[in-house]
C-alpha cells in the first residue's frame, strides 16, 4: 500500500511539473534551480559544521570540509546562475531524455515481469513505449526553437505520468483480484477438507 501511495505521489508530482513547464517554463525552471541551490547550500553548511565537530584524524580522512565547501559553492551557483543554467536548457533537456530512456528501459522489465507472472502487461507496455518514444524525441531534439522543446517536454511529462498512473492502478486492481481468487480457492480447499 505504501509503495502504491509513493507511486501515485510520483505520478502527481510529475504531472504538476509538466503543467508548470507548459505554463511558465522559465520561471518554473528557475524555481527548481533556486530550490536545488538552497538545498545544496544547506547540505554544504551541514558538512562544514560536521567537519568542525568531528575529531581531527577522522575529519582529515573524510574530507568533509572540502565536500561541504564544494556543495555550498554549487548551491550558490544554482541560486545565482539560473540565467546561465536556463541558457543551457537544451543540454539539460537531453539529460532528461537520457533519464527517461533509462526509466523506459526499466519499464520493459515491468512488462516482462508481468508476462512471466501471467498478469496483464498491456498498460505497462504502453507506458514503456510512450516513455521510450518521448525519450528518443527529446534526445534527438528535432525542434526549431527552445520553446517547442519546453512544450514537448512538459507534454511528455504529463502523458507519461497519466499512463504510469493508469498502469499502477490497473496493476494494483489486478493484484487485488488475484489475491481474492487465491483466498476463494484456499477457502474452497478448506471446505473440501471439512466435508471429507
Protein Blocks (a to p, Z undefined) as FASTA:
>chain_A
ZZmmmmmmmmmmmmmmmmmmmmmmmlmmmmmmmmmmmmmmmmmmmmmmmmmmpcfklmmm
nommmmmmmmmmmmmmmmmmmmmmmmmmmmmmmmmmmmmmmmmmmmmmmmmmmmmnopaf
klmmmmmmmmmmmmmmmmnopafbfklmmmmmmmmmmmmmmmmmmmmmmmmmmmmmmmmm
mmmmmmmmmmmmmmZZ
